[in-house]
Amino acid sequence: MQQAFDFREECNVLARSFSNVSNIDWEMKTQFKNWSLNDIFVHLHFWNEMADWSLTDEARFQTRLAKVSDGLKMGGMRPIENEIIAPRGPELFEVWQSFSAVMSQRWSVLDPKLRVRWAGPDMSVRSSMTARQMETWAHGQAVFDVFDLARVESDRIKNIVILGVNTFGWSHKVQGLAVPGNMPRLELEAPSGAVWTFGDDGKTSIFGKAVEFAQVVTQTRNVADTDLRIEGDVAATWMATAQCFAGPPESPPQKGWRFVETGHNVQK
């Protein structure tokens, strides 16, 4: 299953970002809701475990899911995540790396159509692994931003683009909006220079970099801070409210709130 290898490489790219930085403050606040570096890796490891247990230990998965559900009633998942995942700093970083490596290897041999349980509807293991790559890439953006690093992207971003496309209807439903009958036509330039097209050829369209489209649907950038060209009301509404991840409705960062790439520091 290619998505398992893509997830592993996404983890590797994020891990290598730390090799460019000395004297890391793990309680350093990022531009994502003031989450610290510790918060980000607690969250990533928590849900990597959940995804893996949905395959290997459904009873354990259900037990923790019940705790998460109780946590939501009492004020959110963050306290539950921080209570359950104890390591911090370099120890947390090592635990996250080791677990994700084992997980990706185990999942790489699965039938992509195999179904597993999740917090919402059941999903295929391919979709589950794509979601893990998306979370790693999206939360990793906050790490690259706080380190002032330009991430070198690759065409594995297509998995996240497809996730954004497939959640066109969800993006509207979760925001309480009517789902349009047709999805706008997308013409997106991949990091390799290839052109990826999706959607209907109609009066509403989106043109630009695939990476920037992925940033908008994962809410790591406001669409106004990208060079995407938006034509038509349906495309404009989608890009203003897009949300490719599960959970309650979330709003994208306001214009200028998230770091805009300077390109001064490039990951080695």
Backbone as JSON, one array per atom type, in Angstrom:
{
  "sequence": "MQQAFDFREECNVLARSFSNVSNIDWEMKTQFKNWSLNDIFVHLHFWNEMADWSLTDEARFQTRLAKVSDGLKMGGMRPIENEIIAPRGPELFEVWQSFSAVMSQRWSVLDPKLRVRWAGPDMSVRSSMTARQMETWAHGQAVFDVFDLARVESDRIKNIVILGVNTFGWSHKVQGLAVPGNMPRLELEAPSGAVWTFGDDGKTSIFGKAVEFAQVVTQTRNVADTDLRIEGDVAATWMATAQCFAGPPESPPQKGWRFVETGHNVQK",
  "N": [[0.85, -1.19, 0.0], [0.9, 1.95, -1.11], [0.38, 4.34, 0.24], [1.17, 3.91, 2.87], [3.95, 3.96, 2.72], [4.24, 6.58, 1.88], [3.25, 7.95, 4.11], [5.25, 7.24, 5.95], [7.5, 8.52, 4.82], [6.65, 11.16, 5.06], [6.74, 11.45, 7.81], [9.51, 11.14, 8.13], [10.5, 13.41, 6.8], [9.48, 15.45, 8.43], [10.8, 14.79, 10.82], [13.45, 15.26, 10.07], [13.51, 18.01, 9.98], [14.16, 18.9, 12.49], [16.86, 18.54, 12.65], [18.0, 20.79, 11.73], [17.97, 22.64, 13.7], [19.11, 23.95, 16.77], [19.26, 23.72, 20.39], [16.49, 23.26, 21.18], [13.38, 24.34, 22.28], [10.91, 22.69, 23.72], [8.52, 23.52, 24.67], [7.96, 25.67, 23.19], [5.76, 27.9, 21.6], [3.69, 27.44, 18.78], [2.28, 28.71, 15.67], [-0.09, 27.47, 15.34], [-2.87, 27.59, 16.94], [-1.52, 28.25, 19.26], [-0.33, 25.91, 20.11], [2.22, 23.96, 21.61], [5.44, 22.52, 20.67], [5.58, 20.09, 21.99], [2.8, 19.61, 22.34], [1.99, 19.18, 19.69], [3.34, 16.81, 18.94], [2.45, 15.02, 20.87], [-0.25, 14.9, 20.1], [-0.03, 13.86, 17.44], [1.18, 11.35, 17.94], [-0.68, 10.15, 19.65], [-2.96, 9.79, 17.97], [-1.85, 8.29, 15.93], [-1.38, 5.91, 17.32], [-4.07, 5.28, 17.86], [-5.1, 4.83, 15.28], [-3.54, 2.62, 14.52], [-4.26, 0.74, 16.47], [-6.89, 0.36, 15.75], [-6.64, -1.49, 13.84], [-5.06, -3.55, 14.98], [-5.86, -4.04, 17.63], [-8.8, -3.91, 18.54], [-10.4, -3.74, 20.83], [-8.84, -2.3, 22.66], [-8.67, 0.05, 21.22], [-11.38, 0.87, 21.28], [-11.74, 1.28, 24.03], [-10.07, 3.49, 24.54], [-11.26, 5.3, 22.82], [-13.69, 5.74, 24.09], [-12.8, 7.2, 26.28], [-11.9, 9.49, 25.0], [-14.32, 10.45, 24.01], [-15.64, 11.05, 26.39], [-13.94, 13.04, 27.23], [-14.41, 15.06, 25.37], [-16.92, 15.95, 26.15], [-16.22, 17.2, 28.46], [-14.65, 19.32, 27.82], [-12.89, 19.08, 25.63], [-10.35, 17.33, 23.63], [-7.68, 17.74, 24.14], [-6.79, 17.77, 26.96], [-7.17, 15.02, 27.53], [-5.48, 13.73, 25.67], [-2.98, 14.73, 26.53], [-2.89, 13.69, 29.09], [-2.82, 10.92, 28.67], [-0.63, 10.4, 26.96], [2.48, 10.31, 28.06], [5.35, 10.87, 27.74], [7.7, 13.56, 27.01], [9.33, 16.13, 25.07], [12.58, 15.22, 23.8], [12.28, 12.46, 24.34], [9.58, 11.95, 23.75], [9.64, 12.59, 21.04], [11.28, 10.52, 20.07], [9.69, 8.27, 20.68], [7.45, 8.79, 19.07], [8.68, 8.7, 16.5], [9.68, 6.01, 16.41], [7.36, 4.44, 16.73], [5.77, 5.23, 14.52], [7.35, 4.32, 12.43], [7.32, 1.51, 12.71], [4.58, 1.1, 12.5], [4.02, 2.02, 9.86], [5.4, 0.15, 8.33], [4.04, -2.21, 9.01], [1.48, -1.65, 7.98], [1.98, -1.4, 5.29], [1.72, -3.76, 3.88], [-0.92, -4.38, 3.72], [-4.2, -5.08, 2.33], [-5.47, -2.45, 0.55], [-8.21, -1.96, 0.63], [-9.23, -3.03, 2.93], [-11.33, -2.8, 5.78], [-11.57, -0.72, 8.68], [-12.35, 0.22, 12.08], [-13.35, 3.51, 13.24], [-13.39, 6.79, 14.79], [-15.53, 8.07, 13.66], [-17.52, 7.05, 10.91], [-16.72, 3.69, 9.74], [-13.69, 3.04, 7.9], [-11.57, 2.59, 4.97], [-8.31, 1.04, 5.1], [-6.54, 2.35, 3.49], [-7.64, 4.94, 3.35], [-7.44, 5.6, 6.06], [-4.66, 5.6, 6.44], [-3.95, 7.64, 4.67], [-5.12, 9.76, 6.01], [-3.46, 9.84, 8.25], [-1.04, 10.59, 7.08], [-1.85, 13.11, 6.16], [-2.4, 14.47, 8.6], [0.16, 14.46, 9.73], [1.59, 15.98, 7.86], [0.12, 18.41, 7.89], [0.14, 19.32, 10.63], [2.83, 19.27, 10.87], [3.48, 21.48, 9.34], [3.24, 23.66, 11.05], [5.48, 23.27, 12.61], [7.61, 23.59, 10.75], [7.08, 26.25, 10.16], [7.53, 27.6, 12.63], [10.2, 27.14, 12.93], [11.13, 28.57, 10.81], [11.58, 27.38, 8.28], [11.76, 26.3, 4.91], [9.86, 23.85, 3.49], [10.73, 21.13, 1.5], [8.77, 19.92, -0.96], [7.01, 17.02, -2.3], [5.58, 14.84, -4.85], [3.99, 13.15, -3.38], [2.18, 14.63, -2.06], [-0.13, 14.47, -3.42], [-1.88, 12.59, -2.32], [-3.01, 14.01, -0.19], [-4.19, 16.11, -1.53], [-6.15, 14.68, -2.96], [-7.65, 13.78, -0.8], [-8.64, 16.24, 0.04], [-10.23, 16.86, -2.17], [-12.07, 14.73, -2.08], [-13.45, 15.34, 0.21], [-15.11, 17.43, -0.37], [-17.95, 17.59, -0.2], [-18.29, 17.06, 2.58], [-16.93, 19.25, 3.69], [-18.72, 21.31, 3.28], [-21.04, 20.36, 4.59], [-20.22, 20.13, 7.31], [-19.88, 22.74, 7.97], [-22.41, 23.63, 7.95], [-23.51, 24.28, 5.5], [-25.22, 24.18, 2.35], [-24.66, 21.53, 0.07], [-23.11, 21.98, -2.98], [-24.21, 21.07, -6.32], [-22.26, 20.41, -8.21], [-18.75, 19.92, -8.16], [-16.15, 22.36, -8.2], [-13.93, 22.81, -11.02], [-10.62, 21.73, -10.83], [-7.33, 22.7, -11.5], [-4.25, 21.87, -10.87], [-0.85, 22.43, -10.09], [1.61, 20.1, -9.62], [4.37, 19.41, -7.32], [6.37, 18.3, -8.93], [5.89, 19.46, -11.34], [3.99, 18.37, -12.94], [0.54, 18.42, -14.06], [-2.41, 18.24, -12.3], [-5.78, 17.37, -12.57], [-9.13, 17.79, -11.49], [-12.64, 17.35, -10.75], [-15.51, 19.17, -12.1], [-15.86, 20.56, -15.33], [-16.78, 23.57, -15.43], [-18.42, 26.64, -14.64], [-17.06, 27.47, -12.44], [-13.94, 27.5, -10.9], [-10.63, 26.42, -9.82], [-7.3, 27.31, -9.79], [-3.78, 26.69, -9.61], [-1.01, 26.06, -7.33], [-0.58, 22.74, -6.22], [0.3, 22.26, -3.61], [-0.48, 24.58, -2.26], [-3.25, 24.39, -2.45], [-3.58, 22.11, -0.85], [-2.72, 23.2, 1.58], [-4.8, 24.98, 2.11], [-7.13, 23.32, 2.33], [-6.44, 21.85, 4.54], [-6.38, 23.77, 6.41], [-4.04, 25.18, 7.13], [-3.25, 27.49, 6.04], [-4.68, 30.65, 5.2], [-6.75, 31.15, 2.4], [-6.36, 33.6, 1.2], [-3.72, 34.11, 1.63], [-2.39, 32.71, -0.25], [-1.48, 31.96, -3.69], [-3.52, 30.95, -5.19], [-5.86, 30.88, -7.84], [-9.1, 31.83, -7.95], [-12.24, 31.2, -9.31], [-15.58, 31.98, -9.56], [-18.52, 31.57, -7.46], [-19.02, 29.17, -6.04], [-16.51, 27.92, -5.89], [-15.16, 29.92, -4.46], [-16.53, 29.99, -1.99], [-16.04, 27.38, -1.07], [-13.18, 27.35, -0.78], [-12.92, 29.26, 1.16], [-13.92, 28.07, 3.42], [-13.05, 25.47, 3.62], [-12.49, 22.17, 4.92], [-10.83, 19.4, 5.48], [-10.62, 17.48, 7.38], [-11.88, 15.41, 10.09], [-14.32, 15.96, 12.75], [-15.62, 18.7, 14.79], [-16.92, 21.8, 13.3], [-14.35, 23.88, 12.04], [-12.52, 26.93, 11.76], [-10.56, 28.47, 9.21], [-7.22, 29.91, 9.58], [-7.09, 33.45, 10.06], [-6.46, 35.9, 7.5], [-3.04, 36.44, 7.03], [-2.38, 35.49, 9.56], [-0.96, 33.11, 9.79], [2.37, 32.07, 9.29], [4.09, 33.24, 6.4], [5.8, 31.85, 3.76], [9.25, 32.57, 3.62], [11.46, 31.54, 2.42], [14.05, 31.78, 3.15], [15.4, 29.94, 4.74], [16.1, 26.69, 3.98], [15.15, 23.33, 4.24], [17.61, 20.94, 4.86]],
  "CA": [[0.0, 0.0, 0.0], [1.81, 3.09, -1.28], [0.11, 5.4, 1.23], [1.95, 3.63, 4.07], [5.3, 4.47, 2.47], [4.14, 8.04, 1.84], [3.16, 8.37, 5.51], [6.58, 7.1, 6.57], [8.37, 9.58, 4.32], [6.19, 12.41, 5.66], [7.32, 11.46, 9.15], [10.95, 11.35, 7.99], [10.73, 14.82, 6.45], [9.24, 16.24, 9.64], [11.89, 14.51, 11.77], [14.7, 15.91, 9.63], [13.45, 19.45, 10.22], [14.78, 19.16, 13.78], [18.31, 18.5, 12.52], [18.44, 22.13, 11.35], [17.74, 23.54, 14.83], [19.78, 23.6, 18.02], [18.65, 24.27, 21.61], [15.05, 23.24, 20.95], [12.47, 24.54, 23.41], [9.76, 21.87, 23.38], [7.31, 24.24, 25.06], [7.82, 26.79, 22.26], [4.43, 27.98, 21.02], [3.62, 27.58, 17.33], [1.19, 29.54, 15.18], [-1.32, 26.69, 15.31], [-3.63, 27.67, 18.19], [-0.55, 28.32, 20.36], [0.14, 24.59, 20.53], [3.67, 23.81, 21.71], [5.98, 21.37, 19.95], [5.11, 18.91, 22.72], [1.39, 19.4, 22.03], [1.86, 18.65, 18.34], [3.78, 15.41, 18.85], [1.49, 14.25, 21.66], [-1.43, 14.71, 19.25], [0.29, 12.95, 16.34], [1.41, 10.0, 18.44], [-1.96, 9.65, 20.19], [-3.85, 9.33, 16.91], [-1.17, 7.18, 15.25], [-1.72, 4.73, 18.1], [-5.48, 4.96, 17.66], [-5.26, 4.24, 13.94], [-2.93, 1.3, 14.51], [-5.07, -0.16, 17.3], [-8.11, 0.02, 15.02], [-6.27, -2.67, 13.06], [-4.42, -4.62, 15.74], [-6.43, -4.26, 18.97], [-10.02, -3.1, 18.5], [-10.88, -3.51, 22.19], [-8.03, -1.2, 23.18], [-9.12, 1.22, 20.48], [-12.7, 1.28, 21.78], [-11.57, 1.8, 25.39], [-9.55, 4.86, 24.48], [-12.26, 6.13, 22.15], [-14.65, 6.14, 25.12], [-12.17, 8.27, 27.07], [-11.91, 10.69, 24.17], [-15.7, 10.93, 23.97], [-15.89, 11.68, 27.68], [-13.15, 14.27, 27.26], [-15.08, 16.07, 24.56], [-18.01, 16.5, 26.95], [-15.66, 17.96, 29.58], [-13.84, 20.45, 27.4], [-11.97, 18.86, 24.53], [-9.46, 16.17, 23.62], [-6.31, 18.06, 24.53], [-6.43, 17.24, 28.28], [-7.11, 13.56, 27.48], [-4.25, 13.38, 24.97], [-1.82, 15.03, 27.37], [-2.91, 12.79, 30.24], [-2.51, 9.56, 28.27], [0.72, 10.34, 26.39], [3.3, 10.88, 29.13], [6.69, 11.4, 27.38], [7.82, 14.91, 26.5], [10.63, 16.5, 24.54], [13.28, 14.23, 22.97], [11.72, 11.12, 24.55], [8.35, 11.91, 22.96], [10.06, 12.59, 19.64], [11.76, 9.18, 19.77], [8.54, 7.37, 20.71], [6.67, 9.06, 17.85], [9.43, 8.18, 15.35], [9.75, 4.55, 16.43], [6.03, 3.86, 16.51], [5.33, 5.48, 13.15], [8.12, 3.47, 11.53], [6.77, 0.15, 12.82], [3.22, 1.14, 11.98], [4.0, 2.13, 8.4], [5.84, -1.13, 7.78], [2.96, -3.18, 9.2], [0.36, -1.31, 7.11], [2.37, -1.4, 3.88], [1.39, -5.04, 3.23], [-2.36, -4.61, 3.82], [-5.1, -4.79, 1.22], [-5.94, -1.08, 0.77], [-9.66, -1.9, 0.8], [-9.6, -3.57, 4.24], [-12.06, -1.81, 6.58], [-11.24, -0.62, 10.1], [-13.19, 1.12, 12.84], [-12.81, 4.83, 13.52], [-14.24, 7.6, 15.67], [-16.74, 8.27, 12.87], [-17.8, 5.83, 10.14], [-15.59, 2.84, 9.38], [-12.99, 3.5, 6.7], [-10.55, 1.69, 4.44], [-6.98, 1.31, 5.65], [-5.92, 3.37, 2.63], [-8.11, 6.25, 3.82], [-6.88, 5.83, 7.39], [-3.25, 5.96, 6.3], [-3.91, 8.96, 4.06], [-5.42, 10.71, 7.07], [-2.27, 9.97, 9.1], [-0.1, 11.42, 6.33], [-2.36, 14.48, 6.16], [-2.19, 15.05, 9.92], [1.59, 14.68, 9.9], [1.97, 17.08, 6.98], [-0.53, 19.65, 8.3], [0.7, 19.76, 11.91], [4.24, 19.54, 10.6], [3.63, 22.83, 8.79], [3.46, 24.57, 12.19], [6.88, 23.09, 13.03], [8.43, 24.27, 9.76], [6.86, 27.69, 10.29], [8.16, 28.16, 13.83], [11.64, 27.05, 12.68], [11.41, 29.38, 9.63], [12.15, 26.47, 7.29], [10.99, 25.99, 3.71], [9.8, 22.4, 3.32], [10.82, 20.64, 0.12], [7.6, 19.07, -1.17], [7.09, 16.02, -3.36], [4.27, 14.51, -5.41], [3.14, 12.4, -2.45], [1.14, 15.57, -1.63], [-1.36, 14.14, -4.15], [-2.79, 11.91, -1.39], [-3.71, 15.02, 0.59], [-5.05, 16.8, -2.49], [-7.31, 13.82, -3.21], [-8.47, 13.85, 0.41], [-9.35, 17.52, -0.04], [-11.26, 16.73, -3.21], [-13.1, 13.78, -1.64], [-14.22, 15.91, 1.33], [-15.83, 18.61, -0.84], [-19.27, 17.59, 0.42], [-18.12, 17.17, 4.04], [-16.53, 20.62, 4.02], [-19.94, 22.12, 3.33], [-21.96, 19.87, 5.62], [-19.73, 20.41, 8.66], [-20.04, 24.18, 8.2], [-23.84, 23.94, 7.88], [-23.81, 24.83, 4.19], [-25.75, 23.25, 1.35], [-23.62, 20.97, -0.8], [-23.39, 22.28, -4.39], [-24.39, 19.91, -7.16], [-21.03, 20.09, -8.92], [-17.51, 20.42, -7.58], [-15.4, 23.17, -9.16], [-12.82, 22.19, -11.72], [-9.31, 22.05, -10.28], [-6.12, 22.48, -12.28], [-3.23, 22.1, -9.85], [0.5, 22.07, -10.48], [2.31, 19.27, -8.65], [5.77, 19.81, -7.11], [7.18, 17.84, -10.07], [5.52, 20.22, -12.53], [2.81, 17.75, -13.57], [-0.73, 19.1, -13.81], [-3.47, 17.35, -11.84], [-7.1, 17.96, -12.76], [-10.23, 17.14, -10.79], [-13.88, 18.09, -10.74], [-16.31, 19.42, -13.29], [-15.46, 21.69, -16.17], [-17.94, 24.45, -15.44], [-18.22, 28.08, -14.5], [-16.34, 27.76, -11.21], [-12.67, 26.79, -11.04], [-9.49, 26.75, -8.95], [-6.03, 27.08, -10.47], [-2.62, 27.06, -8.82], [-0.11, 25.04, -6.83], [-1.22, 21.69, -5.44], [0.68, 22.43, -2.21], [-1.3, 25.63, -1.67], [-4.59, 23.82, -2.28], [-3.52, 21.26, 0.34], [-2.64, 24.08, 2.75], [-6.11, 25.57, 2.37], [-8.1, 22.32, 2.8], [-6.02, 21.42, 5.88], [-6.46, 24.99, 7.23], [-2.74, 25.68, 7.59], [-3.12, 28.81, 5.44], [-5.87, 31.29, 4.66], [-6.64, 31.17, 0.95], [-5.87, 34.92, 0.8], [-2.26, 34.1, 1.74], [-1.87, 31.85, -1.31], [-1.63, 32.49, -5.04], [-4.57, 30.23, -5.9], [-6.78, 31.71, -8.61], [-10.45, 31.31, -7.68], [-13.25, 31.74, -10.21], [-16.94, 31.52, -9.27], [-18.96, 31.6, -6.07], [-18.88, 27.86, -5.38], [-15.08, 27.75, -5.58], [-14.78, 30.89, -3.43], [-17.08, 29.54, -0.7], [-15.3, 26.17, -0.67], [-11.83, 27.69, -0.34], [-13.01, 30.09, 2.37], [-14.41, 27.29, 4.57], [-12.67, 24.06, 3.43], [-12.05, 21.41, 6.09], [-10.73, 18.02, 5.0], [-10.45, 16.61, 8.54], [-13.09, 15.15, 10.84], [-14.49, 16.73, 13.97], [-16.55, 19.82, 14.72], [-16.48, 22.81, 12.33], [-13.2, 24.71, 12.38], [-12.31, 28.05, 10.83], [-9.16, 28.64, 8.81], [-6.59, 31.1, 10.18], [-7.38, 34.69, 9.35], [-5.42, 36.35, 6.59], [-1.83, 36.95, 7.65], [-2.14, 34.94, 10.89], [0.04, 32.06, 9.71], [3.64, 32.4, 8.65], [4.14, 33.15, 4.95], [7.14, 31.36, 3.45], [10.27, 33.52, 3.16], [12.44, 30.85, 1.59], [15.41, 32.09, 3.6], [15.99, 28.72, 5.27], [15.57, 25.53, 3.29], [15.53, 22.11, 4.93], [18.71, 20.18, 4.22]],
  "C": [[0.89, 1.24, 0.0], [1.61, 4.16, -0.21], [0.88, 5.16, 2.53], [3.39, 4.14, 3.91], [5.3, 6.0, 2.43], [4.03, 8.62, 3.25], [4.53, 8.33, 6.18], [7.51, 8.21, 6.11], [7.96, 10.94, 4.87], [6.74, 12.55, 7.07], [8.83, 11.74, 9.09], [11.28, 12.8, 7.69], [10.53, 15.71, 7.67], [10.36, 16.02, 10.65], [13.17, 15.23, 11.38], [14.68, 17.41, 9.85], [14.15, 19.81, 11.53], [16.3, 19.16, 13.7], [18.88, 19.86, 12.15], [18.42, 23.1, 12.53], [18.48, 23.04, 16.06], [19.04, 24.25, 19.19], [17.13, 24.38, 21.48], [14.3, 23.41, 22.26], [11.17, 23.82, 23.07], [8.45, 22.5, 23.83], [7.13, 25.51, 24.22], [6.44, 26.77, 21.61], [4.52, 28.17, 19.51], [2.45, 28.47, 16.96], [-0.11, 28.76, 15.04], [-1.93, 26.69, 16.71], [-2.73, 27.72, 19.43], [-0.15, 26.96, 20.91], [1.67, 24.63, 20.61], [4.13, 22.66, 20.82], [5.56, 20.08, 20.65], [3.66, 18.6, 22.38], [1.22, 18.72, 20.67], [2.24, 17.17, 18.3], [2.99, 14.5, 19.77], [0.28, 13.91, 20.79], [-1.15, 13.7, 18.13], [0.46, 11.52, 16.83], [0.13, 9.37, 18.96], [-2.8, 9.05, 19.07], [-3.19, 8.32, 15.99], [-1.46, 5.88, 15.99], [-3.16, 4.31, 17.86], [-5.71, 4.29, 16.31], [-4.7, 2.82, 13.91], [-3.74, 0.31, 15.33], [-6.38, -0.52, 16.62], [-7.9, -1.22, 14.17], [-5.87, -3.83, 13.94], [-5.09, -4.97, 17.06], [-7.7, -3.41, 19.11], [-10.56, -2.81, 19.9], [-10.14, -2.34, 22.84], [-8.43, 0.11, 22.53], [-10.44, 1.75, 21.05], [-12.61, 1.85, 23.19], [-11.06, 3.23, 25.38], [-10.56, 5.78, 23.82], [-13.31, 6.61, 23.15], [-14.09, 7.26, 25.97], [-12.17, 9.58, 26.3], [-13.31, 11.29, 24.14], [-16.07, 11.62, 25.27], [-15.15, 13.01, 27.78], [-13.79, 15.4, 26.49], [-16.2, 16.74, 25.35], [-17.49, 17.42, 28.06], [-14.7, 19.06, 29.15], [-12.78, 20.17, 26.37], [-11.04, 17.68, 24.72], [-8.08, 16.48, 24.16], [-5.95, 17.56, 25.92], [-6.3, 15.72, 28.28], [-5.82, 13.12, 26.79], [-3.03, 13.59, 25.86], [-1.74, 14.14, 28.6], [-2.42, 11.4, 29.85], [-1.09, 9.43, 27.73], [1.66, 11.07, 27.34], [4.63, 11.48, 28.68], [6.61, 12.83, 26.85], [9.22, 15.12, 25.93], [11.27, 15.41, 23.7], [12.73, 12.81, 23.13], [10.44, 10.95, 23.74], [8.68, 11.81, 21.48], [10.5, 11.2, 19.21], [10.62, 8.17, 19.74], [7.71, 7.53, 19.45], [7.37, 8.47, 16.63], [9.38, 6.65, 15.29], [8.41, 3.92, 16.11], [5.58, 4.04, 15.08], [6.07, 4.6, 12.15], [7.59, 2.04, 11.52], [5.38, 0.09, 12.21], [3.21, 1.16, 10.46], [4.43, 0.84, 7.73], [4.72, -2.17, 7.86], [1.82, -2.92, 8.2], [0.71, -1.41, 5.63], [1.94, -2.66, 3.14], [-0.12, -5.31, 3.22], [-3.06, -4.41, 2.47], [-5.68, -3.4, 1.45], [-7.43, -0.97, 1.04], [-10.13, -2.47, 2.14], [-10.24, -2.47, 5.09], [-11.63, -1.88, 8.04], [-12.2, 0.36, 10.77], [-12.52, 2.47, 13.0], [-13.78, 5.59, 14.41], [-15.56, 7.95, 14.98], [-17.06, 6.97, 12.15], [-16.53, 5.0, 9.93], [-14.95, 3.38, 8.11], [-12.03, 2.43, 6.21], [-9.21, 2.02, 5.08], [-6.23, 2.32, 4.78], [-6.35, 4.77, 3.06], [-7.53, 6.59, 5.18], [-5.42, 6.27, 7.29], [-3.08, 7.32, 5.63], [-4.18, 10.04, 5.1], [-4.22, 10.91, 7.99], [-1.2, 10.79, 8.38], [-0.55, 12.88, 6.37], [-2.11, 15.17, 7.49], [-0.71, 15.38, 10.15], [2.05, 15.89, 9.09], [1.41, 18.4, 7.5], [0.04, 20.17, 9.62], [2.2, 20.01, 11.76], [4.48, 20.93, 10.04], [3.89, 23.84, 9.91], [4.89, 24.47, 12.69], [7.81, 23.8, 12.06], [8.3, 25.79, 9.89], [7.61, 28.27, 11.48], [9.68, 28.09, 13.72], [12.08, 27.91, 11.5], [12.13, 28.56, 8.56], [11.21, 26.32, 6.1], [11.02, 24.48, 3.5], [9.89, 22.06, 1.83], [9.71, 19.61, -0.09], [7.85, 18.06, -2.28], [5.67, 15.67, -3.82], [3.44, 13.59, -4.51], [2.05, 13.31, -1.86], [-0.19, 15.24, -2.33], [-2.36, 13.41, -3.26], [-3.63, 12.91, -0.62], [-4.63, 15.84, -0.31], [-6.32, 15.99, -2.74], [-8.23, 13.79, -2.0], [-9.27, 15.15, 0.43], [-10.48, 17.49, -1.04], [-12.41, 15.86, -2.71], [-13.95, 14.33, -0.49], [-14.91, 17.21, 0.93], [-17.2, 18.7, -0.18], [-19.2, 17.77, 1.93], [-17.79, 18.59, 4.45], [-17.75, 21.54, 4.13], [-20.86, 21.68, 4.47], [-21.51, 20.26, 7.02], [-19.87, 21.89, 9.01], [-21.51, 24.61, 8.13], [-24.27, 24.55, 6.56], [-24.4, 23.76, 3.27], [-24.62, 22.79, 0.44], [-23.97, 21.27, -2.25], [-23.49, 21.01, -5.22], [-23.13, 19.47, -7.87], [-19.83, 20.69, -8.2], [-16.77, 21.26, -8.62], [-14.31, 22.36, -9.85], [-11.52, 22.66, -11.08], [-8.23, 21.76, -11.32], [-4.96, 22.88, -11.38], [-1.87, 21.62, -10.33], [1.19, 21.32, -9.34], [3.73, 19.8, -8.42], [6.68, 19.41, -8.26], [6.95, 18.65, -11.32], [4.37, 19.6, -13.29], [1.56, 18.55, -13.22], [-1.78, 18.06, -13.46], [-4.81, 18.06, -12.0], [-8.15, 17.12, -12.06], [-11.49, 17.96, -11.03], [-14.51, 18.3, -12.1], [-15.8, 20.64, -14.04], [-16.66, 22.61, -16.32], [-17.56, 25.9, -15.28], [-17.41, 28.45, -13.26], [-15.09, 26.88, -11.14], [-11.65, 27.27, -10.02], [-8.23, 26.36, -9.69], [-4.89, 27.44, -9.52], [-1.79, 25.87, -8.38], [-0.88, 24.01, -6.0], [-0.92, 21.84, -3.95], [-0.2, 23.49, -1.55], [-2.75, 25.17, -1.51], [-4.62, 22.94, -1.04], [-3.44, 22.09, 1.61], [-4.01, 24.65, 3.12], [-7.08, 24.52, 2.93], [-7.72, 21.76, 4.16], [-6.02, 22.58, 6.87], [-5.13, 25.37, 7.87], [-2.43, 27.06, 7.0], [-4.51, 29.34, 5.1], [-5.69, 31.37, 3.15], [-6.1, 32.52, 0.45], [-4.35, 35.02, 0.9], [-1.62, 33.14, 0.74], [-2.03, 32.57, -2.65], [-2.66, 31.71, -5.85], [-5.48, 31.23, -6.61], [-8.17, 31.08, -8.52], [-11.44, 31.99, -8.62], [-14.6, 31.14, -9.87], [-17.24, 31.43, -7.79], [-18.75, 30.27, -5.35], [-17.43, 27.62, -4.98], [-14.66, 28.67, -4.45], [-15.29, 30.46, -2.05], [-16.33, 28.32, -0.19], [-13.94, 26.53, -0.09], [-11.84, 28.56, 0.92], [-13.35, 29.27, 3.61], [-13.9, 25.85, 4.57], [-12.12, 23.43, 4.7], [-12.01, 19.94, 5.69], [-10.61, 17.02, 6.14], [-11.76, 16.49, 9.3], [-13.17, 16.02, 12.08], [-15.48, 17.86, 13.79], [-16.07, 20.85, 13.7], [-15.34, 23.66, 12.88], [-13.09, 25.82, 11.35], [-10.84, 28.14, 10.45], [-8.54, 29.84, 9.52], [-6.97, 32.34, 9.38], [-6.19, 35.08, 8.48], [-4.24, 36.93, 7.35], [-1.5, 36.38, 9.01], [-1.07, 33.86, 10.89], [1.23, 32.55, 8.91], [3.53, 32.27, 7.13], [5.59, 32.88, 4.57], [8.08, 32.45, 2.97], [11.26, 32.87, 2.22], [13.87, 31.08, 2.02], [16.13, 30.84, 4.1], [15.32, 27.53, 4.61], [16.06, 24.28, 4.02], [16.6, 21.39, 4.15], [18.39, 18.69, 4.2]]
}
